[in-house]
Amino acid sequence: MNVIKPTCNQIYNEELNLKDSKIDETWRHGNRRTEIYFRKQDQTYWRVKYRVSTDADGETHGLIQGTANITQVEPFEKVIISYREIP
Protein backbone atom coordinates (compact mmCIF):
# COMPACT_ATOMS: atom_id res chain seq x y z
CA MET A 1 0.00 0.00 0.00
CA ASN A 2 1.42 3.36 -1.04
CA VAL A 3 0.81 5.81 1.82
CA ILE A 4 0.95 9.51 0.98
CA LYS A 5 2.35 11.84 3.64
CA PRO A 6 -0.11 14.53 4.78
CA THR A 7 0.66 18.16 4.01
CA CYS A 8 0.92 20.96 6.56
CA ASN A 9 -2.27 22.45 5.08
CA GLN A 10 -4.18 19.22 5.77
CA ILE A 11 -2.94 19.25 9.37
CA TYR A 12 -3.58 22.97 9.84
CA ASN A 13 -7.10 22.62 8.38
CA GLU A 14 -7.85 19.82 10.90
CA GLU A 15 -8.23 17.06 8.31
CA LEU A 16 -6.28 14.85 10.77
CA ASN A 17 -7.12 14.30 14.44
CA LEU A 18 -4.62 15.50 17.06
CA LYS A 19 -3.81 12.64 19.47
CA ASP A 20 -0.84 13.97 21.46
CA SER A 21 1.13 17.19 21.79
CA LYS A 22 4.38 18.01 23.58
CA ILE A 23 6.08 21.41 23.84
CA ASP A 24 9.81 21.80 24.50
CA GLU A 25 10.53 25.33 25.69
CA THR A 26 14.33 25.04 25.79
CA TRP A 27 14.80 26.87 22.48
CA ARG A 28 15.56 30.50 23.36
CA HIS A 29 13.63 32.01 20.43
CA GLY A 30 10.37 30.16 21.07
CA ASN A 31 9.60 26.46 21.40
CA ARG A 32 9.73 23.14 19.60
CA ARG A 33 6.54 21.15 19.17
CA THR A 34 6.01 17.46 18.59
CA GLU A 35 2.47 16.39 17.77
CA ILE A 36 0.90 13.05 16.84
CA TYR A 37 -2.00 13.02 14.40
CA PHE A 38 -4.33 10.25 13.26
CA ARG A 39 -5.69 10.14 9.71
CA LYS A 40 -8.97 8.24 9.72
CA GLN A 41 -9.05 7.90 5.93
CA ASP A 42 -6.25 5.32 5.87
CA GLN A 43 -5.88 4.58 9.62
CA THR A 44 -2.33 6.01 9.81
CA TYR A 45 -0.52 7.98 12.51
CA TRP A 46 1.87 10.86 11.83
CA ARG A 47 4.45 12.65 14.00
CA VAL A 48 4.88 16.33 13.17
CA LYS A 49 7.86 18.30 14.53
CA TYR A 50 8.21 22.04 14.05
CA ARG A 51 9.32 25.24 15.77
CA VAL A 52 7.12 28.10 16.87
CA SER A 53 9.10 31.32 17.21
CA THR A 54 8.15 34.44 19.09
CA ASP A 55 8.78 37.92 17.76
CA ALA A 56 7.68 41.48 18.50
CA ASP A 57 4.24 40.83 16.98
CA GLY A 58 3.62 37.74 19.13
CA GLU A 59 3.60 34.11 18.08
CA THR A 60 4.51 33.12 14.53
CA HIS A 61 3.08 29.74 13.55
CA GLY A 62 5.81 27.37 12.46
CA LEU A 63 3.76 24.62 10.81
CA ILE A 64 5.11 25.40 7.34
CA GLN A 65 5.56 23.00 4.43
CA GLY A 66 9.27 22.41 3.90
CA THR A 67 10.35 23.21 7.46
CA ALA A 68 8.06 20.90 9.45
CA ASN A 69 9.24 17.30 9.79
CA ILE A 70 6.37 14.84 9.11
CA THR A 71 7.03 11.14 9.72
CA GLN A 72 4.70 8.14 9.76
CA VAL A 73 4.64 6.41 13.16
CA GLU A 74 2.66 3.64 14.84
CA PRO A 75 1.37 3.37 18.39
CA PHE A 76 2.79 0.78 20.76
CA GLU A 77 1.90 -0.22 24.28
CA LYS A 78 4.40 0.68 26.99
CA VAL A 79 4.21 -0.94 30.43
CA ILE A 80 5.41 1.20 33.33
CA ILE A 81 6.02 -0.34 36.74
CA SER A 82 5.98 1.96 39.78
CA TYR A 83 6.32 1.18 43.49
CA ARG A 84 4.44 2.57 46.48
CA GLU A 85 4.74 2.22 50.21
CA ILE A 86 2.82 -0.51 51.94
CA PRO A 87 0.56 1.08 54.60
Backbone as CSV, one residue per row, in Angstrom:
resi,resn,N_x,N_y,N_z,CA_x,CA_y,CA_z,C_x,C_y,C_z
1,MET,0.842,-1.182,0.000,0.000,0.000,0.000,0.887,1.245,0.000
2,ASN,0.653,2.127,-0.932,1.419,3.359,-1.041,0.749,4.444,-0.202
3,VAL,1.374,4.821,0.908,0.813,5.811,1.819,1.400,7.181,1.482
4,ILE,0.527,8.154,1.313,0.954,9.508,0.980,1.011,10.341,2.255
5,LYS,2.141,10.988,2.465,2.354,11.839,3.637,1.393,13.023,3.601
6,PRO,0.778,13.356,4.757,-0.105,14.526,4.780,0.688,15.822,4.619
7,THR,0.024,16.848,4.147,0.656,18.159,4.011,0.389,18.988,5.267
8,CYS,1.149,20.047,5.434,0.916,20.958,6.559,-0.469,21.588,6.464
9,ASN,-0.928,21.883,5.248,-2.267,22.447,5.083,-3.341,21.490,5.571
10,GLN,-3.206,20.203,5.303,-4.180,19.223,5.773,-4.195,19.185,7.303
11,ILE,-3.021,19.262,7.909,-2.938,19.249,9.367,-3.519,20.538,9.930
12,TYR,-3.120,21.660,9.366,-3.582,22.967,9.838,-5.094,23.117,9.675
13,ASN,-5.654,22.536,8.633,-7.096,22.616,8.377,-7.890,21.529,9.100
14,GLU,-7.222,20.826,10.026,-7.845,19.825,10.897,-8.439,18.647,10.130
15,GLU,-7.791,18.250,9.036,-8.227,17.062,8.313,-7.728,15.801,9.016
16,LEU,-6.782,15.951,9.957,-6.282,14.848,10.773,-6.619,15.159,12.224
17,ASN,-6.765,14.121,13.039,-7.121,14.304,14.441,-5.875,14.336,15.319
18,LEU,-5.740,15.381,16.132,-4.622,15.501,17.057,-4.796,14.485,18.183
19,LYS,-3.772,13.664,18.420,-3.813,12.639,19.467,-2.911,12.970,20.644
20,ASP,-1.792,13.666,20.401,-0.838,13.973,21.462,-0.042,15.208,21.061
21,SER,0.359,15.984,22.059,1.130,17.192,21.795,2.102,17.434,22.932
22,LYS,3.358,17.704,22.589,4.378,18.015,23.579,5.099,19.285,23.144
23,ILE,5.399,20.152,24.124,6.085,21.405,23.845,7.394,21.429,24.623
24,ASP,8.477,21.665,23.908,9.813,21.795,24.504,10.176,23.281,24.456
25,GLU,10.284,23.895,25.628,10.528,25.334,25.690,11.997,25.691,25.893
26,THR,12.906,24.769,25.590,14.334,25.042,25.789,14.963,25.869,24.671
27,TRP,14.280,26.038,23.571,14.800,26.871,22.476,14.596,28.328,22.860
28,ARG,15.638,29.142,22.832,15.565,30.504,23.357,14.736,31.468,22.515
29,HIS,14.407,31.125,21.292,13.627,32.012,20.426,12.161,31.602,20.322
30,GLY,11.737,30.646,21.126,10.369,30.160,21.065,10.308,28.759,21.636
31,ASN,9.657,27.841,20.932,9.602,26.457,21.402,9.559,25.482,20.238
32,ARG,9.814,24.234,20.578,9.726,23.139,19.599,8.493,22.315,19.944
33,ARG,7.755,21.938,18.937,6.540,21.154,19.174,6.632,19.812,18.466
34,THR,6.140,18.794,19.162,6.008,17.458,18.587,4.558,17.048,18.786
35,GLU,3.885,16.743,17.705,2.468,16.391,17.766,2.239,15.082,17.010
36,ILE,1.294,14.299,17.487,0.903,13.048,16.843,-0.519,13.225,16.315
37,TYR,-0.690,12.910,15.050,-2.000,13.020,14.401,-2.435,11.662,13.858
38,PHE,-3.748,11.461,13.822,-4.334,10.253,13.257,-5.154,10.641,12.031
39,ARG,-4.910,9.923,10.929,-5.692,10.144,9.712,-6.656,8.979,9.564
40,LYS,-7.923,9.260,9.751,-8.966,8.237,9.722,-9.102,7.581,8.349
41,GLN,-8.894,8.357,7.305,-9.052,7.897,5.926,-8.290,6.597,5.649
42,ASP,-7.044,6.519,6.113,-6.246,5.315,5.868,-5.700,4.686,7.153
43,GLN,-6.237,5.153,8.315,-5.878,4.575,9.618,-4.380,4.685,9.912
44,THR,-3.761,5.827,9.573,-2.333,6.015,9.812,-2.091,7.101,10.846
45,TYR,-0.950,7.001,11.516,-0.522,7.984,12.510,0.703,8.726,11.978
46,TRP,0.792,10.021,12.333,1.868,10.863,11.832,2.432,11.731,12.944
47,ARG,3.776,11.766,13.048,4.448,12.652,14.002,4.882,13.896,13.234
48,VAL,4.544,15.056,13.794,4.882,16.333,13.174,5.746,17.115,14.151
49,LYS,6.949,17.502,13.709,7.861,18.298,14.533,8.085,19.632,13.830
50,TYR,7.967,20.715,14.606,8.210,22.043,14.053,8.508,23.029,15.177
51,ARG,9.015,24.186,14.805,9.323,25.239,15.767,8.280,26.341,15.677
52,VAL,7.973,26.930,16.822,7.121,28.104,16.870,7.965,29.206,17.484
53,SER,8.258,30.246,16.710,9.101,31.322,17.206,8.246,32.473,17.712
54,THR,8.822,33.245,18.596,8.148,34.437,19.091,8.900,35.645,18.567
55,ASP,8.165,36.690,18.235,8.780,37.923,17.762,8.023,39.102,18.362
56,ALA,8.300,40.287,17.933,7.678,41.482,18.501,6.159,41.498,18.298
57,ASP,5.685,40.846,17.268,4.245,40.829,16.981,3.528,39.675,17.682
58,GLY,4.236,38.880,18.465,3.620,37.740,19.133,4.085,36.440,18.517
59,GLU,3.222,35.440,18.537,3.599,34.111,18.078,3.500,33.994,16.559
60,THR,4.515,33.413,15.961,4.510,33.122,14.531,4.363,31.615,14.372
61,HIS,3.337,31.175,13.689,3.083,29.737,13.551,4.155,29.102,12.693
62,GLY,4.718,27.997,13.155,5.813,27.366,12.458,5.456,26.118,11.680
63,LEU,4.172,25.804,11.560,3.763,24.620,10.807,3.738,24.995,9.321
64,ILE,4.933,24.945,8.722,5.111,25.401,7.344,5.689,24.262,6.504
65,GLN,5.082,24.037,5.333,5.562,23.003,4.429,7.024,23.267,4.078
66,GLY,7.859,22.256,4.204,9.270,22.410,3.897,10.140,22.560,5.132
67,THR,9.569,23.093,6.221,10.347,23.211,7.458,9.856,22.247,8.531
68,ALA,8.587,21.878,8.489,8.059,20.901,9.446,8.514,19.502,9.038
69,ASN,8.815,18.675,10.030,9.238,17.298,9.786,8.037,16.388,10.039
70,ILE,7.538,15.723,9.005,6.368,14.842,9.107,6.808,13.413,8.826
71,THR,6.577,12.525,9.805,7.028,11.135,9.718,5.890,10.204,10.120
72,GLN,5.724,9.114,9.372,4.703,8.137,9.763,5.202,7.352,10.968
73,VAL,4.320,7.158,11.950,4.636,6.414,13.165,3.513,5.427,13.443
74,GLU,3.721,4.557,14.425,2.663,3.641,14.839,2.637,3.589,16.359
75,PRO,1.461,3.439,16.928,1.374,3.367,18.393,1.883,2.021,18.898
76,PHE,2.399,2.027,20.119,2.791,0.783,20.761,2.474,0.912,22.243
77,GLU,2.247,-0.200,22.872,1.900,-0.217,24.284,3.168,-0.264,25.114
78,LYS,3.228,0.584,26.133,4.400,0.675,26.990,3.960,0.413,28.432
79,VAL,4.559,-0.586,29.053,4.212,-0.937,30.425,5.164,-0.207,31.365
80,ILE,4.606,0.484,32.348,5.410,1.200,33.326,5.124,0.610,34.709
81,ILE,6.179,0.221,35.403,6.020,-0.337,36.744,6.489,0.717,37.743
82,SER,5.641,1.017,38.711,5.977,1.957,39.784,5.815,1.220,41.105
83,TYR,6.399,1.787,42.159,6.324,1.178,43.494,5.768,2.187,44.476
84,ARG,4.996,1.721,45.422,4.442,2.569,46.479,4.639,1.918,47.824
85,GLU,4.576,2.721,48.855,4.742,2.215,50.211,3.565,1.325,50.592
86,ILE,3.868,0.344,51.407,2.820,-0.514,51.941,2.353,0.119,53.254
87,PRO,1.064,0.427,53.370,0.560,1.076,54.600,0.646,0.158,55.818
